[in-house]
Amino acid sequence: MNVDRILETFNRHRVAWLLIGGMNFLLRHKPVLTFDVGLWVEDTAQNLDQCERALAELEAEWGASDSDWRPVAQRPAGWLRSQAVFCLTSPHGAIDIFRAVRGLGEWRVAAERALEEHTAAGVRYRGLCDEDMLACQLALDEGERKPDRVRVLTEALKRKRHE
């Protein structure tokens, strides 16, 4: 997986996005195995268009079904408006695009709380803050939660309160 290439491409296309999920947790807290880069994108027409162009540059592929699977560059403009979550493949790694995130409200509110960080290679990203990462975990059904993430985030927030 080339997370730097994925994030650089979204930055270059000026997509308004936040890093969420396992990759955000991995980069900020603890090395854990993750198989995709989860991005929550601002759900506006212009931003979705920019996101579509970034995904096309990354040679991403997606389909609503196996028979519909193909490169996103072959899709008509506006295809990202067809559902709330997309699981795509690309030569650079799997990419999950979220237009909404369970447990969180508006994208702009989370973006204001997000933390600006850099990958080890120096690529800039904005990731969910610990409070929002924990809220996402707690919004899941108990069987879907990742207990290790809940524990690490809870401990990090306790330390932050005592500083």
C-alpha positions as CSV (number, residue, x, y, z in Angstrom):
1,M,0.0,0.0,0.0
2,N,1.3,3.4,-0.9
3,V,-0.6,5.7,1.5
4,D,1.6,8.7,0.6
5,R,0.7,8.5,-3.1
6,I,-3.0,8.3,-2.2
7,L,-2.9,11.2,0.2
8,E,-0.7,13.3,-2.1
9,T,-3.1,12.8,-5.0
10,F,-6.1,13.9,-2.9
11,N,-4.1,16.9,-1.7
12,R,-3.1,17.9,-5.3
13,H,-6.7,17.7,-6.4
14,R,-7.7,19.9,-3.5
15,V,-10.3,17.4,-2.2
16,A,-11.6,18.3,1.3
17,W,-11.1,15.1,3.2
18,L,-10.3,13.7,6.6
19,L,-8.3,10.5,7.3
20,I,-10.4,8.1,9.3
21,G,-10.3,4.5,10.5
22,G,-7.4,2.2,10.8
23,M,-4.9,4.3,8.9
24,N,-5.5,7.4,11.0
25,F,-5.2,5.2,14.1
26,L,-2.0,3.6,12.8
27,L,-0.3,6.9,11.9
28,R,-1.3,8.6,15.2
29,H,-1.3,5.9,17.9
30,K,-0.3,2.4,17.3
31,P,1.0,0.3,14.4
32,V,-1.9,-2.0,13.6
33,L,-2.6,-3.9,10.4
34,T,-5.0,-2.1,8.1
35,F,-6.0,-2.9,4.6
36,D,-7.3,0.4,3.3
37,V,-7.1,4.1,3.5
38,G,-10.4,5.5,4.8
39,L,-11.3,9.0,3.7
40,W,-14.3,11.0,4.8
41,V,-14.9,13.6,2.1
42,E,-16.9,16.8,2.4
43,D,-20.2,16.0,0.7
44,T,-20.5,18.9,-1.7
45,A,-20.9,18.7,-5.5
46,Q,-17.6,20.4,-6.2
47,N,-15.7,18.3,-3.7
48,L,-17.2,15.1,-5.0
49,D,-16.1,16.1,-8.5
50,Q,-12.6,16.7,-7.3
51,C,-12.6,13.4,-5.5
52,E,-13.7,11.6,-8.7
53,R,-10.8,13.1,-10.6
54,A,-8.3,12.1,-7.8
55,L,-9.7,8.5,-7.8
56,A,-9.4,8.4,-11.6
57,E,-5.8,9.5,-11.5
58,L,-5.1,6.8,-8.9
59,E,-6.6,4.3,-11.4
60,A,-9.2,3.3,-8.8
61,E,-11.9,0.8,-9.7
62,W,-15.3,0.3,-8.3
63,G,-18.7,-1.2,-9.1
64,A,-22.1,-1.5,-7.5
65,S,-21.8,-5.2,-8.4
66,D,-19.3,-7.6,-9.8
67,S,-20.7,-7.2,-13.3
68,D,-20.5,-3.4,-12.9
69,W,-16.9,-3.3,-11.7
70,R,-14.6,-1.1,-13.9
71,P,-12.1,1.8,-13.7
72,V,-13.8,4.9,-12.2
73,A,-12.3,6.9,-15.1
74,Q,-14.9,5.2,-17.3
75,R,-17.8,6.3,-15.2
76,P,-20.0,9.3,-16.0
77,A,-19.4,12.4,-13.8
78,G,-21.4,12.3,-10.6
79,W,-21.1,8.6,-9.9
80,L,-19.9,9.3,-6.3
81,R,-23.4,10.7,-5.5
82,S,-25.0,7.3,-5.9
83,Q,-24.4,6.0,-2.4
84,A,-22.9,6.9,1.0
85,V,-19.8,4.6,1.2
86,F,-17.5,3.3,-1.6
87,C,-14.9,0.5,-1.3
88,L,-12.5,0.9,-4.2
89,T,-9.3,-0.8,-5.3
90,S,-6.3,0.9,-6.9
91,P,-2.7,-0.1,-7.7
92,H,-1.7,2.0,-4.7
93,G,-4.0,0.2,-2.2
94,A,-7.7,-0.1,-1.2
95,I,-9.5,3.2,-0.7
96,D,-12.8,3.6,1.2
97,I,-14.7,6.9,0.6
98,F,-17.3,8.0,3.1
99,R,-19.8,10.8,2.4
100,A,-21.0,10.4,6.0
101,V,-19.6,8.7,9.1
102,R,-21.7,7.0,11.7
103,G,-21.3,8.6,15.2
104,L,-20.3,11.9,13.8
105,G,-22.4,14.8,12.6
106,E,-21.4,17.3,10.0
107,W,-18.1,17.0,8.1
108,R,-17.2,20.7,8.7
109,V,-17.5,20.3,12.5
110,A,-15.2,17.3,12.5
111,A,-12.8,19.1,10.2
112,E,-12.5,22.0,12.7
113,R,-11.5,19.5,15.4
114,A,-9.2,17.4,13.1
115,L,-5.5,17.4,13.6
116,E,-3.0,18.3,10.9
117,E,-0.2,15.7,10.8
118,H,2.4,14.4,8.3
119,T,3.2,10.8,7.3
120,A,6.8,9.6,7.8
121,A,7.5,10.7,4.2
122,G,6.2,14.2,5.0
123,V,2.8,14.1,3.3
124,R,0.3,16.4,5.0
125,Y,-3.0,15.0,6.1
126,R,-5.8,15.9,8.4
127,G,-7.1,13.1,10.6
128,L,-10.0,12.8,13.0
129,C,-9.2,13.9,16.5
130,D,-9.2,11.2,19.3
131,E,-12.6,12.2,20.5
132,D,-14.1,11.7,17.1
133,M,-12.3,8.4,16.5
134,L,-13.7,7.2,19.8
135,A,-17.2,8.4,18.9
136,C,-17.0,6.4,15.7
137,Q,-16.0,3.2,17.5
138,L,-18.7,3.6,20.1
139,A,-21.3,4.2,17.4
140,L,-20.6,0.7,16.1
141,D,-22.5,-2.4,17.3
142,E,-20.5,-3.9,20.1
143,G,-19.4,-6.9,18.0
144,E,-18.0,-4.5,15.3
145,R,-16.0,-2.4,17.7
146,K,-12.2,-2.8,17.9
147,P,-11.6,-3.0,21.7
148,D,-7.9,-2.2,21.4
149,R,-8.7,1.1,19.6
150,V,-11.3,1.9,22.2
151,R,-8.8,1.3,25.0
152,V,-6.0,3.2,23.4
153,L,-8.2,6.2,22.6
154,T,-9.8,6.2,26.0
155,E,-6.4,6.2,27.7
156,A,-5.1,9.0,25.3
157,L,-8.1,11.2,26.2
158,K,-7.6,10.6,29.9
159,R,-3.9,11.6,29.6
160,K,-4.9,14.7,27.6
161,R,-7.4,15.7,30.4
162,H,-4.6,15.4,33.0
163,E,-2.1,17.6,31.1
